């Protein structure tokens, strides 16, 4: 396997005099030179607003922006009209909570899971409160898997929305979306998938999954921050009212009424994140050049190695599935007698970047009776040597706290 670290300029630096070992990829990934250059080229050569002019710069920018929709659609097996650009997964889910929430009534039910990120928990909690709907939660098993028996029992004719993560950002658990889609559609519920942690590592085909909506973020897959994607089935998008109003989404305006363009433009009011979309398209091109199945295989191998090595360290407890099956390249763990923030700070002194805290998943932490965990997450530029460095840094932290 090629050493992909060479493609990422930021990884050449040293932290506290030590080579940077970046293991916080679930929070955000680093950016390859190709993505950085694509954004620079846009600003140096093509900077103009899209769909606003007939001059050369505007036409070039518009073509690049539209091609970004096509690139994303092809990447996840969707149609171009089904791809809406947003600021990220958070905005995509808030968009859905707002527009779908309009039709909710008192007594309707929204079903989530214990393992949701705040971005896929709080919007539904708040809309349920506003509309008088009931929020129901699918628990997890002792093996840190979704309790499918409970899910089946909790889905009823009153369930209007099932919003669930494809992959837990804490546990690494990959949920069976295709099976959940079948269960949800049997009771005419809408299935919404938070795919922020799965799209960067797994082959995704939205038609095969049969989800109604799916959201993910560019910055977790080598793209820029501030750009995200909301996929929606075309027939569903056609019946949705816009989230925002303004330039770029208008078909016609009179003093009496306004009409909207077709999807996706009706949902992208105002000047969009043009450079973000261009950067995301280049990031997808970079992923495709490597091969998403190659990424999945390689990061799976790293995760298996990391699990094996972490289990050898006395005092470490893995919070998540112990086997590699249906598991993403993210490992949460606790260290006996140490707070996650202390662990993170000591590891930082060794040049190792990991996450420590509740990972924006407080309901899950409450269920697990934990204040937080440490989390190491891997991508294509990580190596087994990085994991060895992590283990050495953990042992040093343990020595300090003896």
KOLPA-340916 format. One record per residue (C-alpha): residue number from 1; residue in three letters; x negated, y, z negated. Coordinates in Angstrom, 2 decimals, decimal comma, always signed. Layout:
BEGIN
<NUM ALA <X Y Z>>
...
# end
This chain:
BEGIN
<1 UNK <+0,00 +0,00 +0,00>>
<2 UNK <-1,30 +3,44 +0,94>>
<3 UNK <-2,39 +5,79 -1,86>>
<4 UNK <+0,40 +8,32 -1,56>>
<5 UNK <-1,06 +10,60 -4,24>>
<6 UNK <-3,09 +12,24 -1,47>>
<7 UNK <+0,15 +13,58 +0,04>>
<8 UNK <+1,05 +15,52 -3,13>>
<9 UNK <-1,16 +18,56 -3,82>>
<10 UNK <+0,05 +19,04 -7,42>>
<11 UNK <-1,28 +15,62 -8,46>>
<12 UNK <-4,87 +16,67 -7,86>>
<13 UNK <-4,95 +18,86 -10,96>>
<14 UNK <-6,16 +18,08 -14,47>>
<15 UNK <-4,18 +18,62 -17,68>>
<16 UNK <-6,16 +19,29 -20,88>>
<17 UNK <-9,22 +18,16 -18,95>>
<18 UNK <-7,63 +14,82 -18,00>>
<19 UNK <-6,33 +13,71 -14,57>>
<20 UNK <-2,58 +14,33 -14,33>>
<21 UNK <-0,50 +11,16 -14,64>>
<22 UNK <+3,03 +12,22 -13,73>>
<23 UNK <+5,67 +9,80 -15,04>>
<24 UNK <+8,70 +12,10 -15,24>>
<25 UNK <+10,19 +11,35 -11,85>>
<26 UNK <+13,74 +10,87 -13,13>>
<27 UNK <+13,71 +14,54 -14,11>>
<28 UNK <+12,20 +15,70 -10,81>>
<29 UNK <+9,77 +14,39 -8,22>>
<30 UNK <+6,74 +16,19 -6,86>>
<31 UNK <+6,72 +17,53 -3,31>>
<32 UNK <+4,58 +16,22 -0,44>>
<33 UNK <+2,63 +18,56 +1,80>>
<34 UNK <+5,07 +17,88 +4,65>>
<35 UNK <+8,00 +19,30 +2,65>>
<36 UNK <+6,02 +22,31 +1,44>>
<37 UNK <+4,91 +23,03 +5,01>>
<38 UNK <+8,45 +22,73 +6,39>>
<39 UNK <+9,68 +25,40 +3,96>>
<40 UNK <+6,67 +27,63 +4,73>>
<41 UNK <+7,28 +27,25 +8,48>>
<42 UNK <+10,91 +28,28 +8,09>>
<43 UNK <+10,00 +31,49 +6,27>>
<44 UNK <+7,09 +32,30 +8,58>>
<45 UNK <+8,81 +31,50 +11,88>>
<46 UNK <+12,59 +31,08 +11,69>>
<47 UNK <+13,91 +33,07 +8,72>>
<48 UNK <+17,44 +34,26 +9,54>>
<49 UNK <+20,98 +33,65 +8,37>>
<50 UNK <+22,82 +30,70 +9,88>>
<51 UNK <+25,98 +30,92 +11,96>>
<52 UNK <+25,81 +34,73 +11,83>>
<53 UNK <+24,08 +35,79 +15,04>>
<54 UNK <+23,21 +34,99 +18,64>>
<55 UNK <+19,58 +36,08 +18,40>>
<56 UNK <+16,75 +33,55 +18,63>>
<57 UNK <+15,89 +33,35 +14,92>>
<58 UNK <+19,50 +32,80 +13,85>>
<59 UNK <+20,01 +30,13 +16,48>>
<60 UNK <+16,83 +28,28 +15,43>>
<61 UNK <+17,81 +28,48 +11,75>>
<62 UNK <+21,35 +27,31 +12,53>>
<63 UNK <+20,13 +24,32 +14,51>>
<64 UNK <+17,73 +23,31 +11,73>>
<65 UNK <+20,48 +23,67 +9,11>>
<66 UNK <+22,97 +21,62 +11,12>>
<67 UNK <+20,32 +18,98 +11,82>>
<68 UNK <+19,80 +18,68 +8,05>>
<69 UNK <+23,45 +17,63 +7,71>>
<70 UNK <+22,89 +15,01 +10,41>>
<71 UNK <+19,70 +13,71 +8,76>>
<72 UNK <+21,42 +13,30 +5,38>>
<73 UNK <+24,48 +11,67 +6,95>>
<74 UNK <+22,35 +9,08 +8,75>>
<75 UNK <+20,36 +8,42 +5,58>>
<76 UNK <+23,40 +7,31 +3,56>>
<77 UNK <+25,56 +5,91 +6,36>>
<78 UNK <+28,03 +8,79 +6,49>>
<79 UNK <+29,46 +11,02 +9,21>>
<80 UNK <+28,06 +14,53 +9,63>>
<81 UNK <+31,42 +16,09 +8,69>>
<82 UNK <+31,33 +14,22 +5,36>>
<83 UNK <+28,16 +15,94 +4,09>>
<84 UNK <+28,49 +19,12 +2,03>>
<85 UNK <+25,43 +20,95 +0,74>>
<86 UNK <+25,58 +22,16 -2,86>>
<87 UNK <+23,03 +23,31 -5,46>>
<88 UNK <+22,70 +19,75 -6,77>>
<89 UNK <+24,51 +16,83 -8,36>>
<90 UNK <+25,78 +19,05 -11,17>>
<91 UNK <+27,48 +21,50 -8,83>>
<92 UNK <+28,86 +18,67 -6,68>>
<93 UNK <+30,59 +17,07 -9,66>>
<94 UNK <+31,85 +20,39 -10,98>>
<95 UNK <+33,22 +21,08 -7,49>>
<96 UNK <+35,18 +17,81 -7,65>>
<97 UNK <+36,39 +18,41 -11,20>>
<98 UNK <+37,72 +21,79 -10,06>>
<99 UNK <+39,41 +20,78 -6,80>>
<100 UNK <+40,68 +17,36 -7,91>>
<101 UNK <+41,63 +18,75 -11,30>>
<102 UNK <+44,20 +20,98 -9,63>>
<103 UNK <+46,48 +17,98 -9,12>>
<104 UNK <+46,02 +16,37 -12,55>>
<105 UNK <+48,99 +16,32 -14,93>>
<106 UNK <+49,45 +15,67 -18,64>>
<107 UNK <+49,16 +11,96 -19,31>>
<108 UNK <+46,91 +11,22 -16,32>>
<109 UNK <+43,73 +9,35 -17,17>>
<110 UNK <+40,07 +9,92 -16,26>>
<111 UNK <+37,69 +7,02 -16,76>>
<112 UNK <+33,96 +7,46 -17,44>>
<113 UNK <+31,24 +5,28 -18,97>>
<114 UNK <+29,12 +5,58 -22,09>>
<115 UNK <+25,98 +5,99 -20,01>>
<116 UNK <+26,94 +9,19 -18,16>>
<117 UNK <+24,65 +12,21 -17,86>>
<118 UNK <+26,23 +15,38 -19,25>>
<119 UNK <+26,76 +16,55 -15,64>>
<120 UNK <+29,19 +13,67 -15,09>>
<121 UNK <+30,74 +13,84 -18,54>>
<122 UNK <+31,34 +17,44 -19,56>>
<123 UNK <+33,16 +18,61 -16,37>>
<124 UNK <+35,70 +15,78 -16,73>>
<125 UNK <+35,98 +16,32 -20,47>>
<126 UNK <+36,81 +19,97 -19,91>>
<127 UNK <+39,28 +19,44 -17,07>>
<128 UNK <+41,03 +16,74 -19,12>>
<129 UNK <+41,34 +19,20 -21,99>>
<130 UNK <+42,71 +21,88 -19,68>>
<131 UNK <+45,26 +19,62 -17,98>>
<132 UNK <+46,25 +17,46 -20,94>>
<133 UNK <+44,80 +14,38 -19,29>>
<134 UNK <+43,29 +11,53 -21,28>>
<135 UNK <+39,57 +10,75 -21,16>>
<136 UNK <+38,71 +7,06 -21,51>>
<137 UNK <+35,22 +5,59 -21,85>>
<138 UNK <+33,86 +2,22 -20,63>>
<139 UNK <+31,41 +0,83 -23,22>>
<140 UNK <+28,12 -0,94 -22,53>>
<141 UNK <+27,15 -4,44 -23,61>>
<142 UNK <+24,35 -5,47 -25,96>>
<143 UNK <+22,26 -6,07 -22,84>>
<144 UNK <+22,71 -2,39 -21,85>>
<145 UNK <+24,98 -3,28 -18,92>>
<146 UNK <+28,39 -1,84 -18,09>>
<147 UNK <+31,13 -3,87 -19,77>>
<148 UNK <+33,05 -4,89 -16,65>>
<149 UNK <+35,73 -6,70 -18,66>>
<150 UNK <+36,45 -3,50 -20,55>>
<151 UNK <+36,40 -1,53 -17,29>>
<152 UNK <+39,05 -3,81 -15,83>>
<153 UNK <+41,25 -3,40 -18,91>>
<154 UNK <+40,81 +0,39 -19,04>>
<155 UNK <+41,75 +0,92 -15,39>>
<156 UNK <+45,52 +1,39 -15,24>>
<157 UNK <+48,14 +2,91 -12,96>>
<158 UNK <+47,60 +6,13 -14,94>>
<159 UNK <+43,92 +6,28 -13,95>>
<160 UNK <+43,46 +9,03 -11,36>>
<161 UNK <+39,66 +9,32 -11,40>>
<162 UNK <+36,84 +6,89 -12,12>>
<163 UNK <+33,57 +8,88 -12,27>>
<164 UNK <+30,49 +6,81 -12,92>>
<165 UNK <+26,74 +6,85 -12,52>>
<166 UNK <+25,21 +4,49 -9,99>>
<167 UNK <+22,09 +4,25 -12,12>>
<168 UNK <+21,61 +5,36 -15,73>>
<169 UNK <+18,92 +8,00 -16,17>>
<170 UNK <+18,25 +6,57 -19,66>>
<171 UNK <+18,73 +2,82 -19,41>>
<172 UNK <+17,76 +2,22 -15,80>>
<173 UNK <+20,90 +0,08 -15,46>>
<174 UNK <+22,29 -0,13 -11,92>>
<175 UNK <+26,07 -0,36 -11,90>>
<176 UNK <+28,07 -2,54 -9,44>>
<177 UNK <+29,68 +0,29 -7,46>>
<178 UNK <+31,18 -1,89 -4,75>>
<179 UNK <+33,02 -3,98 -7,35>>
<180 UNK <+34,13 -0,85 -9,22>>
<181 UNK <+35,41 +0,67 -5,97>>
<182 UNK <+37,61 -2,37 -5,37>>
<183 UNK <+38,96 -2,21 -8,92>>
<184 UNK <+39,61 +1,54 -8,73>>
<185 UNK <+41,38 +1,39 -5,39>>
<186 UNK <+43,68 -1,37 -6,62>>
<187 UNK <+45,23 +1,22 -8,95>>
<188 UNK <+44,90 +4,08 -6,40>>
<189 UNK <+42,20 +5,83 -8,43>>
<190 UNK <+39,51 +7,99 -6,81>>
<191 UNK <+35,96 +6,70 -7,28>>
<192 UNK <+33,23 +9,31 -7,75>>
<193 UNK <+29,60 +8,20 -7,93>>
<194 UNK <+26,73 +10,11 -9,54>>
<195 UNK <+23,87 +8,84 -7,36>>
<196 UNK <+21,18 +11,27 -8,54>>
<197 UNK <+19,02 +8,39 -9,81>>
<198 UNK <+19,77 +5,80 -7,11>>
<199 UNK <+19,45 +7,59 -3,76>>
<200 UNK <+15,70 +8,32 -4,28>>
<201 UNK <+14,88 +4,62 -4,75>>
<202 UNK <+17,53 +2,45 -3,10>>
<203 UNK <+19,11 +1,84 +0,28>>
<204 UNK <+22,54 +3,51 +0,07>>
<205 UNK <+25,39 +2,94 +2,51>>
<206 UNK <+28,48 +4,84 +1,38>>
<207 UNK <+30,74 +2,88 +3,73>>
<208 UNK <+29,57 -0,42 +2,25>>
<209 UNK <+29,95 +0,89 -1,30>>
<210 UNK <+33,41 +2,22 -0,37>>
<211 UNK <+33,10 +5,10 -2,84>>
<212 UNK <+35,35 +8,10 -2,25>>
<213 UNK <+32,75 +10,70 -3,24>>
<214 UNK <+29,03 +10,48 -3,97>>
<215 UNK <+26,63 +13,16 -5,23>>
<216 UNK <+22,86 +13,46 -5,40>>
<217 UNK <+20,06 +16,05 -5,66>>
<218 UNK <+17,18 +16,88 -3,34>>
<219 UNK <+14,60 +17,56 -6,04>>
<220 UNK <+14,68 +13,97 -7,29>>
<221 UNK <+13,69 +12,66 -3,84>>
<222 UNK <+10,68 +14,84 -2,91>>
<223 UNK <+12,89 +17,74 -1,77>>
<224 UNK <+13,21 +21,29 -3,12>>
<225 UNK <+15,19 +22,32 -6,17>>
<226 UNK <+18,52 +24,04 -5,65>>
<227 UNK <+19,76 +21,76 -2,88>>
<228 UNK <+22,14 +18,86 -3,37>>
<229 UNK <+24,63 +16,76 -1,46>>
<230 UNK <+28,27 +15,91 -1,92>>
<231 UNK <+29,53 +13,11 +0,30>>
<232 UNK <+33,28 +12,68 +0,65>>
<233 UNK <+35,40 +10,42 +2,84>>
<234 UNK <+36,54 +12,47 +5,78>>
<235 UNK <+40,25 +11,81 +5,21>>
<236 UNK <+39,91 +13,03 +1,62>>
<237 UNK <+37,95 +16,16 +2,51>>
<238 UNK <+40,57 +17,11 +5,09>>
<239 UNK <+43,14 +17,38 +2,30>>
<240 UNK <+40,98 +19,35 -0,15>>
<241 UNK <+41,26 +23,07 -0,64>>
<242 UNK <+37,97 +25,01 -0,76>>
<243 UNK <+36,05 +25,54 -3,99>>
<244 UNK <+34,84 +29,04 -3,02>>
<245 UNK <+35,91 +31,62 -0,48>>
<246 UNK <+33,82 +34,00 +1,61>>
<247 UNK <+31,63 +34,23 +4,68>>
<248 UNK <+30,88 +31,23 +6,83>>
<249 UNK <+33,98 +29,19 +5,94>>
<250 UNK <+36,61 +31,33 +7,62>>
<251 UNK <+38,52 +30,42 +10,77>>
<252 UNK <+40,73 +33,53 +10,76>>
<253 UNK <+41,71 +36,28 +8,33>>
<254 UNK <+44,64 +38,67 +8,59>>
<255 UNK <+46,14 +40,93 +5,95>>
<256 UNK <+48,74 +38,24 +5,30>>
<257 UNK <+46,75 +34,99 +5,26>>
<258 UNK <+43,46 +33,19 +5,82>>
<259 UNK <+42,60 +29,86 +7,44>>
<260 UNK <+39,51 +27,71 +7,01>>
<261 UNK <+37,03 +25,95 +9,23>>
<262 UNK <+36,80 +22,18 +9,25>>
<263 UNK <+34,55 +20,25 +6,86>>
<264 UNK <+31,76 +20,71 +5,94>>
<265 UNK <+31,72 +24,44 +6,64>>
<266 UNK <+34,96 +25,16 +4,76>>
<267 UNK <+33,19 +24,06 +1,57>>
<268 UNK <+29,97 +26,03 +2,13>>
<269 UNK <+31,00 +29,65 +1,61>>
<270 UNK <+28,32 +32,36 +1,66>>
<271 UNK <+24,71 +32,22 +2,75>>
<272 UNK <+23,56 +28,66 +2,07>>
<273 UNK <+20,24 +27,37 +0,78>>
<274 UNK <+18,81 +27,13 +4,29>>
<275 UNK <+15,21 +26,45 +3,34>>
<276 UNK <+16,40 +23,89 +0,77>>
<277 UNK <+18,35 +21,97 +3,42>>
<278 UNK <+15,36 +22,06 +5,78>>
<279 UNK <+13,09 +20,85 +2,97>>
<280 UNK <+15,53 +18,06 +2,07>>
<281 UNK <+15,67 +16,92 +5,70>>
<282 UNK <+11,86 +16,76 +5,77>>
<283 UNK <+11,85 +14,84 +2,45>>
<284 UNK <+14,24 +12,27 +3,93>>
<285 UNK <+12,00 +11,99 +6,98>>
<286 UNK <+9,06 +11,37 +4,64>>
<287 UNK <+11,02 +8,64 +2,80>>
<288 UNK <+12,06 +7,03 +6,07>>
<289 UNK <+8,46 +6,99 +7,30>>
<290 UNK <+7,51 +4,99 +4,18>>
<291 UNK <+10,69 +2,92 +4,29>>
<292 UNK <+13,27 +3,01 +1,50>>
<293 UNK <+13,07 -0,77 +1,09>>
<294 UNK <+9,29 -0,46 +0,68>>
<295 UNK <+9,84 +2,21 -1,98>>
<296 UNK <+12,36 +0,01 -3,80>>
<297 UNK <+10,01 -2,97 -3,71>>
<298 UNK <+6,94 -1,02 -4,82>>
<299 UNK <+8,62 +0,85 -7,67>>
<300 UNK <+10,24 -2,42 -8,75>>
<301 UNK <+6,80 -3,99 -9,03>>
<302 UNK <+5,57 -1,03 -11,08>>
<303 UNK <+8,60 -1,27 -13,38>>
<304 UNK <+8,06 -4,98 -13,92>>
<305 UNK <+4,40 -4,35 -14,80>>
<306 UNK <+5,30 -1,47 -17,13>>
<307 UNK <+7,93 -3,53 -18,95>>
<308 UNK <+5,43 -6,35 -19,45>>
<309 UNK <+2,70 -4,02 -20,77>>
<310 UNK <+4,99 -2,00 -23,03>>
<311 UNK <+6,35 -5,16 -24,64>>
<312 UNK <+2,80 -6,04 -25,70>>
<313 UNK <+2,51 -2,88 -27,81>>
<314 UNK <+3,54 -3,40 -31,42>>
<315 UNK <+6,24 -1,02 -32,65>>
<316 UNK <+7,75 -0,29 -29,21>>
<317 UNK <+11,42 -1,03 -28,54>>
<318 UNK <+12,71 -0,97 -24,95>>
<319 UNK <+16,10 +0,77 -24,65>>
<320 UNK <+17,58 -0,81 -21,52>>
<321 UNK <+17,75 -4,13 -19,69>>
<322 UNK <+14,74 -6,32 -20,43>>
<323 UNK <+14,64 -7,92 -16,97>>
<324 UNK <+13,94 -6,35 -13,60>>
<325 UNK <+17,21 -7,41 -11,95>>
<326 UNK <+19,55 -4,54 -11,06>>
<327 UNK <+17,18 -2,14 -12,73>>
<328 UNK <+15,79 +1,21 -11,56>>
<329 UNK <+12,19 +2,42 -12,11>>
<330 UNK <+12,95 +4,20 -15,39>>
<331 UNK <+12,10 +2,85 -18,83>>
<332 UNK <+13,26 +4,37 -22,10>>
<333 UNK <+11,61 +3,30 -25,33>>
<334 UNK <+11,19 +4,24 -28,97>>
<335 UNK <+8,05 +3,93 -31,10>>
<336 UNK <+8,47 +2,98 -34,72>>
<337 UNK <+7,76 +5,88 -37,10>>
<338 UNK <+7,41 +8,49 -34,33>>
<339 UNK <+9,74 +11,15 -32,97>>
<340 UNK <+9,97 +11,22 -29,15>>
<341 UNK <+8,85 +14,86 -29,04>>
<342 UNK <+5,70 +14,04 -31,02>>
<343 UNK <+4,94 +11,19 -28,64>>
<344 UNK <+5,43 +13,44 -25,63>>
<345 UNK <+3,12 +16,12 -27,02>>
<346 UNK <+0,29 +13,69 -27,81>>
<347 UNK <+0,62 +12,07 -24,38>>
<348 UNK <+0,44 +15,53 -22,82>>
<349 UNK <-2,97 +15,96 -24,46>>
<350 UNK <-4,03 +12,87 -22,49>>
<351 UNK <-2,68 +14,28 -19,21>>
<352 UNK <+0,36 +11,97 -19,23>>
<353 UNK <+3,73 +13,58 -18,43>>
<354 UNK <+6,78 +11,71 -19,73>>
<355 UNK <+10,17 +12,82 -21,05>>
<356 UNK <+11,19 +12,85 -24,70>>
<357 UNK <+14,65 +13,66 -26,03>>
<358 UNK <+18,29 +12,79 -25,40>>
<359 UNK <+17,97 +13,06 -21,58>>
<360 UNK <+21,26 +14,98 -21,31>>
<361 UNK <+23,09 +11,85 -22,47>>
<362 UNK <+24,22 +12,62 -26,02>>
<363 UNK <+27,32 +10,38 -25,96>>
<364 UNK <+25,08 +7,42 -25,09>>
<365 UNK <+22,57 +8,32 -27,81>>
<366 UNK <+25,40 +8,52 -30,34>>
<367 UNK <+26,60 +5,09 -29,28>>
<368 UNK <+23,06 +3,69 -29,57>>
<369 UNK <+22,56 +5,46 -32,93>>
<370 UNK <+19,43 +7,18 -31,66>>
<371 UNK <+18,23 +10,78 -31,82>>
<372 UNK <+16,42 +10,29 -28,54>>
<373 UNK <+13,91 +8,18 -26,65>>
<374 UNK <+10,77 +8,53 -24,62>>
<375 UNK <+11,16 +7,85 -20,93>>
<376 UNK <+8,67 +6,92 -18,24>>
<377 UNK <+9,89 +6,90 -14,65>>
<378 UNK <+7,98 +5,95 -11,52>>
<379 UNK <+7,80 +6,71 -7,82>>
<380 UNK <+5,71 +5,93 -4,79>>
<381 UNK <+2,64 +7,94 -5,89>>
<382 UNK <+2,35 +6,12 -9,22>>
<383 UNK <+0,03 +3,15 -9,73>>
<384 UNK <-0,61 +0,35 -12,22>>
<385 UNK <-3,60 +2,42 -13,37>>
<386 UNK <-1,16 +5,20 -14,32>>
<387 UNK <+0,74 +2,71 -16,47>>
<388 UNK <-2,51 +1,54 -18,08>>
<389 UNK <-3,27 +5,19 -18,92>>
<390 UNK <+0,23 +5,51 -20,42>>
<391 UNK <-0,34 +2,46 -22,63>>
<392 UNK <-3,71 +3,77 -23,84>>
<393 UNK <-2,15 +7,16 -24,64>>
<394 UNK <+0,68 +5,50 -26,59>>
<395 UNK <-1,82 +3,51 -28,66>>
<396 UNK <-3,75 +6,73 -29,36>>
<397 UNK <-0,50 +8,37 -30,53>>
<398 UNK <+0,16 +5,42 -32,81>>
<399 UNK <-3,35 +5,71 -34,30>>
<400 UNK <-2,76 +9,39 -35,05>>
<401 UNK <+0,46 +8,58 -36,91>>
<402 UNK <-0,93 +5,68 -38,95>>
# end
